[in-house]
Amino acid sequence: MLPTCTRCRSRRIKCDSLLPACANCSKHDVECTFRDEALQVDVTRCYLKTLQDKIEKLNSELAVNSQISSSGLTETTPDGIPTELSSISSFILMPGSGKDLYIDLSLPPRIVEVTLEVLSQRQETDDKMTVDEESFSFPDIPRLDRSTLTPGAVRGLLKDYHRLVQPKYDILDVGILSYDGMHLRKLPETRRFQILMACAISATQKSYKEPIWKPFANTCREWANDFIAPIISSADADSMKALLLLLVYEIADPTRGVIWELLDVARRTCLQLGWNRTASSSNETTINGEAVSHDPMRTRLMRVLRNIEGSLRTISNRPTLSIEDTIYNATEEDISSTTYRKLFRAIYGTGRTGDTGSCPFVGPISALIDGADGIADTAPALQEIWLVLLVTCVRHKQCVTCYQEPDDQQGKGMRTLRLKIVKAAAELLSSTHRVAFNDEGFVSPITACSRALISGCSIATAIVKRWTTFQSHFRDLILCSEILTLFCSHWKGGHSYLHAWQIITDLLHSNLEQRN
């Protein structure tokens, strides 16, 4: 039995000594601490709860290891000689059969986890979260003859690419996009490849709302496949353009699941070309022995690669390609992406402040929050930064550092941080929905589904925690459902996200009914 907490002792009321906080402290949303007379320090009960969870996890791992050792499992060498189970294989955690890696340790499942903590109220949700993978399959796409790609269709697709995709991913020259569509088969292979990939990307984006364009996208992509090998093997600027076009297509249509392989090839090509290094000294050379020069095309394509890496940050925690270039001027979006990754690492990575429930206004997280406040950009990258902090606002009980008076709307504290999270979630849903439904730009199924899920979960959590009202954000919840419904058939992960969102909305409805 734990000692009576400091708050209950000072008020001379009964303390139930629960973890991570007693009922009285939980009711008033304050940090639950008690005095350790032996150490002469104040100890938080959430810290004890974290330690208790870790002990239980270690005990379960020890139990599993003891079962493995007692079962007499052995490995064999290539010669067939039995050996003891190696320590290396014992510590390799492979995904189970049918499990997908795209949601492992990324922001969407993290936020879903904390949202279920708030909404489920100790109800069992594990069975509900199980997704029937066999029930989901991509529809068969009819094959079209290449002759169906008429000059008029090519001109229309290139026009849409120039209007919607080119502003975000500046890969192709204007001359390519102004092609009239005539005599496509007579063009040089590199030029033909670029035109076909642009048409494939544009047709894929149109297929989100008009499925009739999907066969056109497949036809263009398969035709472009005839020219890939010689273009990429040349390891020059054209090969980099080809890799970036392939990456944009895979982001637009992630059914093949080769995004990460292509991203690795693009990074290796950058290293081979020396595009990641500074060209300030005259003797700087690439791996091929060629001199590194300042080239506007190089800077432009490297920025596209950075943008592609940034668009995947919510589902991947892989480090971005380091660019040590004195002529590369970091944009606001680059700064936002860097801040996002640092904050995510501090909360979920080495810092683990999300598990310990530490105050976000103390230590390195406080400096990152100040940095986010100083970013003038209003792009989705900045809004994603605030959503990373949701778990901190939920699991941290207010302390002296972050406490904020109810009438203090402009100060620095937990109340202001919660409002920023809610505002960022609403703005992220609105901007994503506008791009997806009003043809105001390019957004991929991966990005749209991830942004919709983390924003919707943040708003649902805020409603249950009474940071905001249901009436103020009813429309935002509808936008989240519409985005996930639109893209769920174009990405397998989107299907899982929609399933999770349906469970969350059901739990939210139950909570609101109980409240009324």
C-alpha positions in Angstrom: 0.0 0.0 0.0 1.4 3.4 -1.0 1.5 6.3 1.4 -1.2 9.0 1.2 -0.5 11.5 -1.5 0.6 15.0 -0.7 -2.6 16.6 -1.9 -4.9 14.3 0.1 -2.7 14.6 3.2 -2.8 18.4 3.1 -6.7 18.3 2.8 -7.0 15.4 5.3 -9.1 13.3 3.0 -9.0 9.6 2.2 -6.5 8.6 -0.5 -7.1 5.3 -2.5 -3.4 5.1 -3.4 -4.2 4.0 -7.0 -1.7 4.2 -9.9 -0.9 6.3 -11.8 -2.9 8.8 -9.7 -5.4 8.6 -6.9 -9.1 9.3 -7.6 -9.0 12.8 -6.1 -5.9 13.9 -8.1 -7.3 12.3 -11.3 -10.6 14.2 -10.8 -8.8 17.6 -10.6 -6.3 16.6 -13.3 -3.2 17.4 -11.2 0.0 15.5 -10.6 -0.2 12.9 -7.8 2.9 12.8 -5.6 3.8 11.4 -2.2 6.7 12.0 0.1 9.3 9.2 0.3 10.7 9.6 3.9 13.6 7.4 3.3 14.9 9.3 0.3 13.5 12.6 1.4 12.1 13.4 -2.1 8.7 13.7 -3.7 7.8 10.8 -6.0 5.2 10.9 -8.7 2.8 7.9 -8.9 2.9 8.0 -12.7 6.6 7.3 -12.5 5.9 4.3 -10.3 3.3 3.1 -12.8 5.8 3.3 -15.6 8.3 1.2 -13.5 5.6 -1.3 -12.7 4.7 -1.7 -16.4 8.4 -2.2 -17.3 8.8 -4.8 -14.6 5.7 -6.7 -15.9 7.1 -6.5 -19.5 10.5 -7.9 -18.4 8.8 -10.6 -16.4 6.8 -11.7 -19.5 10.0 -11.7 -21.6 11.8 -13.8 -19.0 8.9 -16.3 -19.0 9.0 -16.6 -22.8 12.8 -17.1 -22.8 12.5 -19.8 -20.1 10.0 -21.6 -22.2 12.3 -21.5 -25.2 15.2 -22.8 -23.3 13.2 -25.5 -21.6 11.8 -26.7 -24.9 15.3 -27.7 -26.1 15.1 -25.7 -29.4 18.4 -25.8 -31.2 19.8 -24.4 -34.4 22.0 -26.2 -36.9 25.1 -25.1 -38.7 25.3 -25.3 -42.5 27.0 -28.7 -42.0 24.0 -30.0 -39.9 25.7 -29.8 -36.6 23.3 -28.8 -33.8 24.2 -25.7 -31.8 22.6 -23.8 -29.0 20.1 -21.1 -29.8 22.3 -18.1 -30.7 22.1 -14.9 -28.7 21.7 -13.0 -32.0 18.6 -14.7 -33.2 17.1 -14.5 -29.7 17.1 -10.7 -29.9 15.8 -10.3 -33.5 12.1 -9.3 -33.4 10.5 -10.1 -36.7 7.0 -9.1 -37.6 4.4 -11.9 -37.3 2.7 -13.5 -40.2 0.4 -11.1 -41.9 1.6 -8.1 -39.9 2.5 -4.8 -41.7 5.5 -2.7 -40.9 4.1 0.6 -42.2 2.3 1.3 -38.9 5.1 0.2 -36.6 6.4 2.8 -34.2 5.1 5.7 -36.3 2.8 8.6 -35.2 -0.6 7.3 -36.3 -0.5 4.1 -34.1 1.0 6.0 -31.2 -1.9 8.5 -31.3 -4.5 5.8 -31.7 -3.0 4.1 -28.6 -3.3 7.2 -26.4 -6.8 8.0 -27.9 -8.0 4.5 -27.0 -6.6 5.0 -23.5 -8.8 8.1 -23.1 -11.9 6.8 -24.8 -12.0 3.1 -23.8 -12.1 3.7 -20.0 -10.6 0.3 -19.3 -12.8 -1.5 -21.9 -11.1 -4.2 -23.9 -10.5 -3.0 -27.4 -7.8 -5.5 -28.6 -10.4 -7.7 -30.3 -12.1 -4.8 -32.0 -8.8 -3.5 -33.4 -8.0 -6.7 -35.3 -8.3 -6.1 -39.0 -9.3 -8.9 -41.3 -6.5 -8.6 -43.9 -8.1 -11.3 -46.2 -11.2 -9.2 -46.6 -9.2 -6.4 -48.3 -7.9 -6.8 -51.8 -7.2 -4.4 -54.6 -9.6 -4.7 -57.6 -8.4 -6.1 -60.8 -7.4 -3.4 -63.3 -8.3 -4.0 -67.0 -5.3 -3.7 -69.4 -5.5 -1.1 -72.2 -3.7 -1.0 -75.5 -1.1 1.6 -75.7 -2.8 3.1 -78.7 -5.6 4.3 -76.3 -3.1 6.9 -75.0 -4.1 9.5 -77.7 -2.3 12.9 -78.1 -5.3 14.6 -76.5 -5.2 12.4 -73.5 -1.4 13.0 -73.1 -1.9 16.8 -73.4 -4.7 16.7 -70.8 -2.7 14.6 -68.3 0.4 16.7 -68.7 -1.7 19.9 -68.1 -3.1 18.4 -64.9 0.4 17.4 -63.8 1.8 20.9 -64.4 -1.1 22.4 -62.4 -1.3 20.0 -59.4 2.0 18.0 -59.1 4.7 20.3 -60.5 4.3 23.0 -57.8 5.0 20.4 -55.1 7.6 18.3 -56.8 9.6 20.4 -59.3 11.2 17.6 -61.2 10.5 18.1 -64.9 11.5 20.9 -67.2 8.7 23.1 -68.7 9.5 21.9 -72.2 8.5 18.3 -71.2 5.2 19.5 -69.8 4.3 21.6 -72.9 4.6 18.5 -75.2 1.7 18.3 -77.7 1.4 14.5 -77.5 2.2 13.9 -81.2 4.6 11.1 -82.3 5.2 9.8 -78.8 6.8 6.6 -80.0 9.5 8.5 -81.9 10.8 10.5 -79.0 14.1 9.7 -77.3 13.8 7.1 -74.5 14.6 9.5 -71.7 12.1 12.1 -72.8 9.5 9.5 -73.5 10.0 8.0 -70.1 9.5 11.3 -68.3 6.3 12.1 -70.3 4.9 8.6 -69.6 5.6 8.9 -65.9 4.1 12.3 -65.6 1.0 11.0 -67.3 0.9 8.0 -65.0 1.1 10.2 -61.9 -1.6 12.5 -63.2 -3.9 9.7 -64.2 -3.4 8.0 -60.8 -4.4 11.2 -59.0 -7.5 11.5 -61.2 -8.4 7.9 -60.4 -9.0 8.7 -56.7 -12.4 10.1 -57.7 -12.8 8.7 -61.2 -11.6 5.0 -61.2 -11.8 5.0 -65.0 -8.4 6.6 -65.1 -6.7 3.8 -63.3 -6.1 1.6 -66.4 -4.6 4.7 -68.1 -2.2 5.1 -65.2 -1.2 1.4 -65.3 -0.7 1.5 -69.1 1.6 4.6 -68.8 3.6 3.0 -65.9 4.1 -0.3 -67.7 5.2 1.4 -70.9 7.7 3.6 -69.0 9.0 0.4 -67.4 10.6 -0.5 -70.7 13.1 2.3 -70.4 13.9 2.2 -66.6 17.1 0.1 -66.5 19.4 2.1 -68.9 18.2 5.4 -67.5 18.8 4.6 -63.9 22.1 2.8 -64.5 23.6 5.9 -66.0 23.8 7.5 -62.5 23.4 11.1 -63.7 20.9 13.9 -63.4 18.4 12.1 -65.7 18.6 9.0 -63.5 17.9 11.1 -60.5 14.9 12.6 -62.2 13.7 9.1 -63.1 14.0 7.9 -59.5 12.1 10.9 -58.2 9.3 10.3 -60.8 9.1 6.7 -59.7 9.0 7.7 -56.1 6.2 10.2 -56.7 4.2 7.6 -58.6 4.7 5.0 -55.8 3.5 7.6 -53.3 0.5 8.3 -55.4 -0.2 4.5 -55.9 1.4 2.7 -53.0 -0.1 -0.7 -53.9 3.3 -2.1 -55.0 4.9 -1.4 -51.7 8.4 -0.5 -53.1 8.6 3.1 -51.8 11.4 2.4 -49.3 13.5 0.4 -51.8 13.2 3.3 -54.3 14.1 5.8 -51.6 17.2 3.9 -50.8 18.3 3.8 -54.4 17.7 7.6 -54.7 19.8 8.2 -51.6 22.6 6.0 -52.9 22.5 7.8 -56.3 22.9 11.1 -54.4 25.9 9.8 -52.6 27.4 8.5 -55.8 26.9 11.9 -57.5 28.3 13.7 -54.4 25.1 15.8 -54.2 25.0 15.5 -50.5 28.4 17.2 -50.0 29.6 20.8 -50.2 31.3 22.0 -53.3 33.2 24.8 -51.6 36.6 23.4 -52.3 37.8 22.9 -55.8 39.2 19.4 -55.2 35.8 18.0 -54.1 34.9 15.0 -56.3 32.2 12.4 -56.5 32.7 8.6 -56.2 33.1 8.5 -60.0 36.0 11.0 -59.7 34.0 13.9 -61.3 34.2 17.4 -59.8 31.2 18.6 -57.7 29.8 21.8 -59.0 27.1 24.2 -57.9 24.1 23.3 -60.2 20.6 24.8 -59.9 19.2 21.5 -61.1 21.0 19.6 -58.4 19.6 22.0 -55.7 16.1 21.7 -57.2 16.1 17.9 -57.3 17.6 17.6 -53.8 14.8 19.7 -52.5 12.3 17.4 -54.2 13.9 14.4 -52.5 13.7 16.2 -49.1 10.1 17.0 -49.8 9.3 13.3 -50.5 11.1 12.2 -47.4 9.2 14.8 -45.4 5.8 13.6 -46.8 6.5 10.2 -45.3 7.6 11.4 -41.9 4.3 10.4 -40.2 4.6 6.8 -41.1 8.4 6.4 -41.0 11.0 7.4 -38.5 14.0 6.8 -40.7 16.5 9.6 -40.7 16.5 11.9 -43.8 19.5 12.2 -46.1 22.0 14.7 -44.7 22.8 17.5 -47.0 26.0 19.3 -46.3 25.7 22.0 -48.9 26.4 25.6 -48.4 24.2 26.6 -51.3 21.2 24.7 -50.0 18.9 27.1 -48.2 16.6 25.3 -45.8 12.9 26.2 -46.3 10.4 26.6 -43.6 9.1 23.1 -44.4 12.6 21.7 -43.9 12.8 23.4 -40.5 9.4 22.0 -39.6 10.4 18.5 -40.7 13.6 18.7 -38.6 11.7 19.9 -35.6 9.1 17.2 -36.0 11.7 14.4 -36.0 13.6 15.9 -33.0 10.4 16.2 -31.1 9.2 12.7 -32.0 12.6 11.3 -31.0 12.4 13.1 -27.6 8.9 11.8 -26.8 8.9 8.3 -28.2 12.6 7.6 -28.9 15.6 8.1 -26.6 13.8 10.6 -24.4 10.8 8.4 -23.7 9.0 11.4 -22.1 5.7 10.1 -23.5 6.0 7.0 -21.3 7.2 8.8 -18.2 4.7 11.6 -18.4 7.3 14.3 -18.0 6.4 18.0 -18.2 6.8 19.3 -21.7 7.9 22.8 -20.4 11.0 21.4 -18.8 14.2 20.2 -20.7 14.8 19.8 -24.4 11.1 19.5 -25.3 10.5 23.0 -24.0 13.2 24.3 -26.4 11.6 22.5 -29.3 8.2 23.9 -28.5 9.8 27.4 -28.5 11.3 26.6 -31.9 8.0 25.5 -33.3 6.4 28.8 -32.0 9.0 30.7 -34.0 8.2 29.0 -37.3 6.2 31.4 -39.5 5.1 28.6 -41.9 1.4 27.5 -41.8 2.0 24.4 -43.8 0.8 20.9 -42.7 4.4 20.1 -41.5 4.1 22.7 -38.7 0.6 21.4 -37.7 2.0 17.8 -37.4 4.5 19.1 -34.9 1.8 20.1 -32.4 0.0 16.7 -32.8 3.2 14.9 -31.7 2.6 16.5 -28.3 -0.8 15.0 -27.8 0.5 12.1 -25.7 2.3 14.5 -23.4 -0.8 16.5 -22.7 -2.8 13.4 -22.0 -0.3 11.5 -19.7 1.3 14.4 -17.9 -0.6 15.7 -14.8 -0.3 19.5 -14.4 2.6 20.6 -12.3 3.8 24.0 -11.1 5.8 24.5 -14.3 2.9 24.0 -16.8 -0.1 25.1 -14.7 -2.2 27.9 -16.3 -5.1 29.8 -14.8 -8.4 29.3 -16.6 -8.6 33.0 -17.6 -5.0 33.0 -18.9 -5.6 32.5 -22.7 -2.3 33.8 -24.0 0.2 32.5 -21.5 2.6 29.6 -21.8 1.3 26.5 -20.2 -0.7 23.3 -20.6 -4.0 25.0 -21.4 -2.4 27.0 -24.3 -0.6 23.8 -25.6 -3.9 21.9 -25.6 -5.6 24.6 -27.6 -2.7 24.7 -30.1 -3.1 20.9 -30.6 -6.8 21.2 -31.2 -6.4 24.1 -33.6 -3.6 22.3 -35.5 -5.7 19.2 -35.9 -8.7 21.1 -37.3 -6.5 23.1 -39.7 -4.7 19.9 -40.9 -8.0 18.2 -41.6 -9.4 21.2 -43.4 -6.3 21.7 -45.6 -6.0 17.9 -46.4 -9.7 17.7 -47.3 -9.5 20.8 -49.5 -6.5 19.4 -51.5 -8.1 16.0 -51.8 -11.6 17.0 -52.9 -11.1 20.4 -54.6 -8.1 19.6 -56.8 -6.0 22.3 -55.3 -2.8 20.3 -55.3 -1.3 16.9 -54.9 -1.7 14.7 -51.8 -1.0 11.0 -51.7 -3.2 8.3 -50.0 -0.4 7.7 -47.4 -0.1 11.3 -46.4 -3.9 12.0 -46.5 -4.8 9.0 -44.4 -2.1 9.6 -41.9 -2.9 13.3 -41.4 -6.6 12.5 -41.2 -6.2 9.8 -38.6 -3.9 11.7 -36.3 -6.0 14.8 -36.5 -9.3 13.0 -35.9 -7.9 11.1 -32.9 -6.5 14.4 -31.5 -9.9 16.1 -31.7 -11.7 13.0 -30.3 -9.3 13.0 -27.4 -9.8 16.7 -26.8 -13.6 16.3 -26.7 -13.5 13.5 -24.2 -10.9 15.4 -22.0 -13.1 18.5 -22.2 -10.4 20.6 -23.9 -13.0 21.6 -26.5 -16.7 20.9 -27.3 -18.2 18.4 -29.6 -20.3 21.0 -31.3 -17.2 23.0 -32.3 -15.6 20.1 -34.1 -18.5 18.0 -35.4 -17.6 19.1 -39.0 -13.9 18.2 -38.5 -14.9 14.6 -37.5 -16.9 14.4 -40.7 -14.0 15.6 -42.7 -11.8 12.9 -41.2 -14.3 10.2 -42.2 -14.6 11.5 -45.7 -10.8 11.6 -46.3 -10.2 8.0 -45.0 -13.2 6.7 -47.0 -11.9 8.3 -50.2 -8.4 6.9 -49.9 -8.9 3.6 -48.1 -9.2 1.6 -51.3 -6.0 3.0 -52.7 -3.7 2.0 -49.8 -3.8 -1.0 -47.6 -2.8 1.0 -44.6 -5.7 3.4 -45.2 -8.1 0.4 -44.9 -6.6 -0.3 -41.4 -6.8 3.4 -40.5 -10.4 3.6 -41.4 -11.2 0.5 -39.3 -9.4 2.1 -36.3 -11.3 5.4 -36.9 -14.7 3.6 -36.9 -13.9 2.1 -33.5 -12.8 5.5 -32.2 -16.0 7.2 -33.4 -18.1 4.5 -31.8 -16.2 4.9 -28.5 -16.6 8.7 -28.7 -20.3 8.3 -29.2 -20.6 6.1 -26.2 -18.6 8.6 -24.1 -20.9 11.4 -25.1 -24.0 9.4 -24.4 -22.7 8.6 -20.9 -21.9 12.3 -20.3 -25.4 13.4 -21.3 
